[in-house]
Amino acid sequence: MTDTKTRIDETVKTNDVVLFMKGTKDMPQCGFSSKVAGVLNYIGIEYTDINVLADEDIRSGIKDYSDWPTIPQLYVKGEFVGGCDIIVEMTLSGELDGMFETNGITFDKDASNKIREANG
């Protein structure tokens, strides 16, 4: 296991929710990262944000780790969930709520419902 892969593996396995993104949860630096961070922030998810722009090894390594070509990438309880389009679809369908509930991740269900109402 490479050092980068080990660092990524430890990060996703020791944090309940991790978002590898361009920028930070408080200052996303791309529209796709902003969309996913916006959903997580709005529904009150506590998560670890990893700014791939600050570390080129992580930026390229996360794509190999997940075998997924794009950023952002969301992990819950060590499992890769998906990128921006998948997270948006899961939010609108309620599937993301179910995944958080199943994994014991606390979130604001009312806020989640408001997202669906606004996009329904």
Secondary structure, DSSP 8 states (H G I E B T S, - for coil): --HHHHHHHHHHHHSSEEEEESB-SSSBSSHHHHHHHHHHHHTT---EEEEGGG-HHHHHHHHHHHT--SS-EEEETTEEEE-HHHHHHHHHHTHHHHHHHHTT----HHHHHHHHHHT-
